[in-house]
Structures are given as structure tokens and as C-alpha cells.
Amino acid sequence: MHLLYNNLCNYCQHLCDVVTISFQHNVSAMKGNQELQTDVQNAIKWEPLLNAAEIGVTAKDGVVSLTGIVNSYAKKMQAENAAKKVIGVKALVEKIEVKFPNTWSKTDAELANEVLNGLKNNLSVPDEKIKVKVENGWITLEGELVWNYQKEAAKTNKSYMFVYLIEH
């Protein structure tokens, strides 16, 4: 009798698991895109490291996309894990970029000013004969210099690095 009772309980537990799985599946099928998006956004809001404004959420047919820029890998993983836990998420497309804060980074304008000052302070280089272009951190010097030592001085100036020199 005891063995029969245990088998019956195991069978009932299995039925309960099947019913729970079926119920969760039906709930996710009924959830609309807007509701799923809101649920994921709310889950992200509750994560202690995350600022909800850092993460963008879109949802379509159970596929949730996360986008944004965070300053640590831990934040990226926390957002991803929060979204995975939401009922109704069938697939996750994760496009969160980690950008570490860098106090050493400079704008193109700051780089251009540094290069101009470096050329001006270098007596070996006639700075009025050189044009400076800075694009996405890449510095290009253009102009005509008569002597090779002037070209070398322009290229090796300590004020800037990674210079592409166009020679005419």
C-alpha cells in the first residue's frame, strides 16, 4: 500500500509539472509584444546595478532585443539574466555594448589642438606648411616639407601618436 501511495504521489507530481509547464507556455503565447517589453523593462529596473535608461528593450513574438551602452560587463550580464527570467521570452538578442570609462580619451578637436601646438613648438617643422586633419582619433598631416629631417620631426612629435603622413 505504501509503495502504491508513493507511485501515485510521483504520478500526481508529474502531472502537476506538466500542467505548470503547459500553463506557462499558454501565458507566454497570450502575452503581447508591448506587455512582454514592459515586463522585461520592469525586470531590469529591479536589478541593483542597472539604470533602466541604459538598456533599450524591444519585443516581437517572444524575441526580446536588448540594446545600450553600459560601463561594466557585470551590468551587461545582469540585464541579460533579468530578461531571460521573464516569462514569455523565447529568444534573446543581446546588443549591449560595454564601454569602460576612459579619462584619457580626447575629442578630435582636442587632438587637433594638441597637434597644432606640438608643431608650433617644434622648431624643426615649419608649422605653416602643414595642414592637420583629425577624424575619429586618426591624425593626418598634409603638406610639403623640403628636408627629410622636417618630415621625421613632424612624424615623431611626442604630442601625438599614430600619424599618417601624406607626402607629395
C-alpha positions, -999 to +999 in steps of 0.1 A: +000+000+000+029+024+009+046+017-025+013+024-043+008+057-025+044+068-034+039+059-070+006+077-071+022+108-055+050+108-081+025+105-108+005+134-094+036+155-091+045+147-127+010+158-138+014+190-118+047+197-135+031+191-169+002+214-161+026+241-148+047+239-180+016+240-202+002+269-182+035+289-186+035+281-223-001+294-227+007+325-207+036+333-229+016+327-260-011+351-248+014+379-239+016+407-264+047+424-276+040+456-256+033+436-224+065+415-229+086+446-234+071+462-203+078+431-182+114+430-193+119+467-186+104+462-152+127+433-145+157+454-155+145+482-132+147+459-102+184+450-109+206+469-084+235+477-108+214+488-137+199+522-146+168+514-168+178+543-191+210+524-201+191+495-216+167+496-245+142+468-249+121+457-279+099+426-281+083+409-311+067+374-309+087+364-279+120+376-292+135+403-270+163+426-281+184+445-256+205+474-267+225+501-250+259+510-236+270+501-201+302+507-183+308+472-169+305+436-180+286+429-148+258+453-159+256+436-193+252+402-177+227+414-151+205+429-179+208+397-199+199+375-169+170+397-159+155+394-194+159+356-195+139+352-163+108+369-177+080+345-187+073+348-224+109+354-235+116+328-261+148+342-275+172+370-266+191+392-290+217+410-269+234+441-284+246+457-252+280+473-257+305+476-228+325+509-229+348+514-200+352+549-188+384+564-200+396+596-186+425+596-212+403+597-242+402+630-262+379+645-287+390+651-323+391+689-316+413+684-285+437+662-306+438+687-334+448+715-309+475+693-293+490+685-327+489+722-338+506+732-305+532+704-309+540+715-344+542+751-334+566+743-305+588+722-327+614+745-343+624+718-369+590+718-385+576+749-404+540+745-390+526+770-415+533+744-443+514+716-427+476+710-426+462+689-398+432+666-402+417+646-373+389+621-379+377+596-353+410+598-335+432+594-366+456+622-373+467+631-408+493+656-416+494+671-452+519+695-467+552+699-484+584+699-464+617+704-482+640+684-459+637+648-447+646+658-411+615+681-411+593+651-422+608+629-395+603+656-368+567+661-378+561+623-377+578+617-343+565+646-324+557+635-288+524+655-287+506+629-308+509+593-318+499+572-349+503+599-375+497+591-412+520+614-432+510+621-468+540+630-488+537+650-520 
